[in-house]
């Protein structure tokens, strides 16, 4: 992806305890995005949140309680479309939208 190209961003939400083929889900997603040469992926760990279960997840003292996680991925719409079917089927809907005009991609991928 080059600077000025149209970009799409997706956000994938899940819990910190979620795993895919024996590894943390966030690692599996980022590794696959990297393997497919997508422009960028960032993992965020929330400090508190809730979702479909309506149960609030938060850190308790020295333990975690399945804290919320989000992976944000940005690239050209076509590459995002090719990436989506590879994600585990247990991941729910993935919001997507234009990434706000020009993407800043200094590497020129």
C-alpha positions as CSV (number, residue, x, y, z in Angstrom):
1,X,0.0,0.0,0.0
2,X,1.3,3.4,-0.9
3,X,0.6,6.8,0.6
4,X,-2.5,8.2,-0.9
5,X,-4.1,4.8,-1.6
6,X,-7.6,4.2,-0.4
7,X,-7.5,2.3,2.9
8,X,-10.0,0.3,4.9
9,X,-9.7,-0.4,8.6
10,X,-11.2,-3.3,10.5
11,X,-11.5,-3.9,14.2
12,X,-11.7,-7.4,15.6
13,X,-13.0,-7.6,19.2
14,X,-12.5,-10.7,21.5
15,X,-11.4,-11.7,25.0
16,X,-7.9,-12.0,26.3
17,X,-8.4,-15.7,27.1
18,X,-9.4,-16.6,23.5
19,X,-7.1,-18.9,21.6
20,X,-6.7,-20.2,18.1
21,X,-4.8,-23.4,17.4
22,X,-3.1,-23.3,20.8
23,X,-1.9,-19.7,20.7
24,X,-3.4,-16.4,21.9
25,X,-5.9,-15.2,19.3
26,X,-4.3,-11.8,19.0
27,X,-1.0,-13.4,18.0
28,X,-2.6,-15.7,15.5
29,X,-4.4,-12.7,13.8
30,X,-1.3,-10.5,13.7
31,X,0.8,-13.3,12.3
32,X,-1.7,-14.1,9.6
33,X,-2.0,-10.4,8.7
34,X,1.8,-10.2,8.5
35,X,2.0,-13.4,6.4
36,X,-0.5,-11.8,4.0
37,X,1.6,-8.6,3.9
38,X,-1.1,-6.3,5.1
39,X,-0.1,-2.7,5.7
40,X,-0.4,-2.7,9.5
41,X,-1.9,-4.4,12.5
42,X,-2.0,-3.2,16.1
43,X,-3.3,-5.0,19.2
44,X,-5.0,-3.2,22.0
45,X,-5.8,-4.5,25.5
46,X,-8.7,-2.9,27.3
47,X,-8.8,-2.3,31.0
48,X,-12.5,-2.9,31.3
49,X,-15.4,-3.8,29.0
50,X,-18.4,-5.9,28.2
51,X,-19.9,-7.4,25.1
52,X,-22.6,-9.9,24.1
53,X,-22.5,-11.7,27.4
54,X,-23.2,-8.4,29.2
55,X,-20.7,-9.5,31.9
56,X,-18.2,-6.8,32.8
57,X,-14.6,-7.9,32.3
58,X,-12.0,-6.1,34.4
59,X,-8.7,-6.8,36.1
60,X,-9.0,-8.0,39.7
61,X,-5.9,-7.5,41.9
62,X,-3.2,-9.7,40.5
63,X,-5.4,-11.7,38.1
64,X,-7.3,-10.8,34.9
65,X,-10.8,-11.7,34.0
66,X,-10.7,-12.2,30.3
67,X,-10.0,-8.5,29.5
68,X,-11.2,-7.1,26.2
69,X,-8.8,-7.2,23.3
70,X,-9.0,-5.5,19.9
71,X,-6.9,-5.9,16.8
72,X,-7.0,-3.1,14.3
73,X,-5.9,-3.8,10.7
74,X,-5.5,-1.3,7.9
75,X,-4.9,-1.9,4.2
76,X,-6.5,-1.6,0.7
77,X,-10.1,-2.8,0.6
78,X,-9.3,-5.7,-1.7
79,X,-6.6,-7.0,0.6
80,X,-8.9,-6.7,3.6
81,X,-11.6,-8.7,1.7
82,X,-9.0,-11.4,1.0
83,X,-8.0,-11.5,4.7
84,X,-11.4,-11.8,6.3
85,X,-12.3,-15.4,5.3
86,X,-9.0,-16.6,6.9
87,X,-10.1,-15.4,10.4
88,X,-11.5,-18.1,12.8
89,X,-15.2,-18.6,12.4
90,X,-15.8,-18.0,16.1
91,X,-15.0,-14.3,15.6
92,X,-18.2,-12.3,15.3
93,X,-19.0,-9.4,12.9
94,X,-16.1,-7.2,12.1
95,X,-16.8,-3.5,11.8
96,X,-15.1,-1.9,8.8
97,X,-15.0,1.6,7.4
98,X,-12.8,3.8,5.3
99,X,-9.6,4.7,7.2
100,X,-10.1,8.5,7.0
101,X,-8.6,9.4,3.7
102,X,-5.0,9.0,2.9
103,X,-3.1,6.3,4.8
104,X,0.3,7.2,6.1
105,X,2.5,4.3,5.0
106,X,6.1,5.5,4.9
107,X,7.5,2.1,3.8
108,X,5.8,2.4,0.5
109,X,4.4,-1.2,0.5
